[in-house]
Amino acid sequence: MEIEEREDGVVLGVLVQPCSSITEIVGPAEGGALKIRVTAPPREGKANQELIKFLSKLFGVAKSRIAILSGESSRRKRIFISGISSAEAKEILGDYS
């Protein structure tokens, strides 16, 4: 899976599937990204907001510590999470990493 360690956090490659019946991690997607389903539609940034909220709870960090670096209007995104290491991210993601 795409986990890039930076000095102040990690960058994850994510593939988002909006309009799902449940918000959940599906597993690895083609190209090494982490596939995540969200219930929100891809309109007015709602899917992005739900993705950030989900990742905030998953990694136990404030929403303000998560940012979309690229792919704001795309299904494929690069997400920055500050304050964690790649080892911590892999531990949290478990079988998905």
GIPE-V818211 format. One line per field, one symbol per residue. ss: DSSP state (A for helix, B for strand, O for the rest). phi: phi as a letter, one per 40 degrees, with the letter a starting at -180 (. if undefined). psi: psi as a letter, one per 40 degrees, with the letter a starting at -180 (. if undefined). A space follows every 10 residues. Layout:
ss = ???
phi = ???
psi = ???
This chain:
ss = OOBBBBOOBB BBBBBBBOOO OOOBBBBBOO OOOBBBBOOO OOOOOAAAAA AAAAAAAAAO OOAAABBBBB OOOOOBBBBB BBOOOAAAAA AAAAAAO
phi = .cbbcbdbib bbcbbbbcgc cacaccicbd ggcccbcbcc ccbfgccccc cccccccccg bcdccbbcca gdbbccbbbb bcgbcccccc cccfccc
psi = ihhhhideai hhhhhhhifi eihihdaiih eeihhhhidi ififeddddd ddddddddef iideehihdi fdeidhihhh hieiiddddd ddebee.
